[in-house]
Amino acid sequence: MKIAQLEEAIERSFAAGSAAQADSQAMEAFLALRAALERGEVRAASPDSGSPTGWRVNAWVKRGILLGFRLGVLEEMPAPGLSFVDKHTYPVRQFGAGDGVRVVPGGSSIRSGAFVARGVVCMPPMYINAGAYVDEGTMVDSHALVGSCAQIGKRVHLSAAAQIGGVLEPVNANPVVIEDDVLVGGNCGVYEGCIVRQGAVLAAGTLLTRGTPVFDLVRGEVLRASGGLPLIIPENAVVVPGARAVNKGKGQEWGLSLYAAVIVKYRDQKTDLSATLEDLLR
């Protein structure tokens, strides 16, 4: 089925609402979409140089992922020593050595409908949700999460306990995007459609949401989400967790501070050298 035909079938089945559950063509369209997602032929969001953010949300793909939940029925999914119950439309993905993906033993799982490219390393326990896209050479470290529809670029390192948020609804909302060669430190959280540009470094414990102000000490500006645009971390920025003083009311009286992210520098050769350990692990 060609992509244009697949889009038309998904849109028709999604618009049918609950009636789609009795339509075999709806299940056929969803399974074709799920397979196309796993091959990387379609994505919940795609690079688009004509967009203000550089990314285009493919709302029909997200509607198709939601269609899968609507069509699915609960079934038992036994595993050695464990038992799971989930929608039958989203079983755990299975990989073979020929896929070129390292899934190290220890409790990781990747849901059907996620794209995982050759050369990706999955350290246990980690989880990749449906609709996510994880590109070549990326490492997803222990206790890391790649949420639904999140877009992860090439040679990204998602360090231990990094949380990359997902979003399915509203269908036109930006998913989180982590572009190529980004280092996401341990216990970081990136949520609510934030975009982290190529080569950026998020130091351990950095949290980014739509409401997070990012203070750029190098360029002397404050970055925020505005209007319909998400928070965007510039290319090669090195971001660390910081704080800003409350300067009025009880907050000032009590000497309180609020969390803020701070760009302290832009990536250079020295910063790159600190990340070379990744190459030894692949």
N, C-alpha and C positions, 0 to 999 in steps of 0.2 A: 504494500500500500504506500503510495507516494505521500510525502509530508502534507501537501495541500489537502489531499483526500482524507488523511488521518485527522487533520485539524477540523475539517467539516464534520466528520463522524463524531468526534469528541464533543464539539459544540452542540450538535443535534441531540446526542445522548444526555449531555448534562442538562440541557434545557427541558428535557422530558421529565425531570424530577424523579419521583418514586416509580413512575411507569417504566423507567429504564431497567428496573430490576427484573422485569419479565421479558426483556428484549435481548435475545442472543447476540444481536449485532452490537449492542452496547458493550457487552463483555468482550466481544472480538476486538472492538476498537480500543478498549482499555488495555487488553493484553498486548496489542500491537504498540501502543504508546509505551507501556512498561518496558518492552523489549528495546524500543528505540532509545529510551532513556538510558538503559544499561549499556547500550552500544555507544552512547554519546552523540547520537544523531540529532536528538532534540534536547533542549535544555530549558529549565524554568526561567533562566535569564541568559542573555547572550551579549557578547561585546558589540557595541554599536558606536562608532566614532561620531555619528550624527546626533547622539543623545547628549544632554547636558552633563550626565554622569559618566558617559562612556559605556553605559549598559542599558539594554532594553529588556523589560519584563515581558515574558511570553505568557500572558494570562491564560491562554487556551490550554497550555501545558499544565498549569496549576489546577485548572478546572478538571482536566483529565485525571490528575492525581486524586483530587477529591472524589471524582466519579468512582475510582477504585474502592474508596472507603464505603461509598454508598452501595456498591454492588456486592461487597464482601460480606461473608457470613462468618461467625465465630467458629473456629475449629481448633482442636487440640493439635499442637505441634510438638511431639515428643522429641527429646534429645537425651543423650546418655546421662542418666542421673538427674535429669531436669524435666520440667513440664511447662509448656507455654500455651497460652490461648490467645489467638489474635485473628484478625480478618484473613480469610484464606487467600485474598488477592495480594497480600503482602508477606509472603514467606521470607525466611532468611535466604540470602544469596549463597550459592555454592561456587567455589572457585577450584580450578585445577592448576597444576604447575604450568601449563601452557598459557595461562592468562597473564603470568608475569607479575602477579600481586602477592606480596608476602603477608599472610595472615598468621601471625605468631600464636602458638597455642596459649590459651589462658582466659577464654571467656569473652572474646570480641564477637560482634555480629554486625553484618551489613545487610540492610533491608533491601528487598527487591525494588527495582525502580531507581536505584542509585548507580551512578557511573563511577567506576574506580579504574583509573588508567594503569597501564603497565608501569612497573617500577615503584608503585605506592607501597609503603611499609605500614602495617597496622600492628601496633604494639598493644598487648592486652592489659586491662580490658578497655576497649574503646567501642564507639558506636557511630555508624553512619546511617542516616535516615533516608527515607524515600525521597526522590527528586533531587538529592544532593549531587554535586559534580566535583570530583576530586581528580586533579590532573596529574601528569607524569612526575615521578620523582618526589612526591610529597610524603612526609612522614606524619602519621597520626599517632601520637604517643599515648601512653597509658592514661586511662580515665578521661580522655578527650572525647568531645562530642561534636559531630558535624550534623547540624540540624537540617530539617526538611528544606529542600530547595537551595541551601547554601551553596555558593560557588567558590571553590578553592582552586587556585592556580597551580602552576608548575613549581616544583622545588620549594614548596612551602613546608615549614616545620611548625606543626601544632604541638607544642610542648605538653608535658604532663598536666592533666586536669584543665586544659584549655577548653572553653565552651564557645562554640560558634552557633549562635541562635538560628532557629529556622522560622519560616513563616509560610503558611499556606493561604490564610485569609487575612485581610481582603486580597483577592487574587491579583489585583494590580499593584500590590505593595512590593517594594524592593526587597529581595532577599539579601542577607549578608553576603558581601563579596570580599574575598581575600585574594588579591592579585598575585602574580608570579613573584617568587623569591622573597616572600615575606616570612619573617621569624616572629611567631606568636609565643611569648614566654609562658611559663607555668602559671596556672591559676588565672590566666586572662579570661575575660568575657567580652565577646563582641556580639551585639544584639541590634534588633530593630532596624535592619536594613543598612547598617553602616558599611562604608566601602573603605578598604585599606589598600592604598595604591602600591604598585610594584616596588619591591625592595625595602619597604618599611620594616621597622623593628618595634614590637610592643614588648616592653620590659615586663618581667613577672609581676602579676597582680594588677595590670592595667585593665580598666573596665571602660567600654565604649557603648553608649546608647544614643538614641536620638536626642536626648536631653543633656548629654555630657558636653560641657564647654572644654575645648582643647586650647591651651595657652601656648602659642608658638613663641618661645623666647628668642629664636634666631631671627625671625622675620617681623617680630613685634606686632602680632595680630592674634585675635581670638577666633577660632574656628567653631562654628555651630551649624546644626541642621537649620535650614530655613525654607519656609514655604513648602513646596513639594520635593525639595532636595534633601537627601540624607546627610548625615555627618560623613565627611570625606577626609581621610588621613592622607596627606600628600606623599608623593613618591619619595622614598629613601628617608622619611622622617623617623627619628628615634624617639619613641614616646614612653614616658615613665609615669607612674602614679604620683600624684601630688595633692595639694590642698590649697584652698583659697579662703581667706579670712572672712567671716561674717562681720560686716561693718555697720550694722545698725541693730537696734532693739536688744532683746535679751541675748541674742547670739553674740553681739559685740561685748555686752556686759560680762558674759560668761567665758569669753575668749574662745569661742567655738570656731571650727573650720569645716568647710564642706569639701567633699572629694572633687578633684579636677584632674584631668590628664594634661601633661606638659610635654611639649616637644623641646628637648634639650639640645639637639644637634641634628644634622643630616648625615646619613650613612657615608662613610669613607672607607679607605682601605683597611684601617685598623679595626673598624666595626666588622668588615667582611671577614677578617682573619679570625675573629672570635666565633664565627659561625662555621668554620671549616670542619668542625667535629662531625657535622652531619654526614659529610662525604665518607667518613670512615665507618659509618653505621649502615651504609646502603649495600 
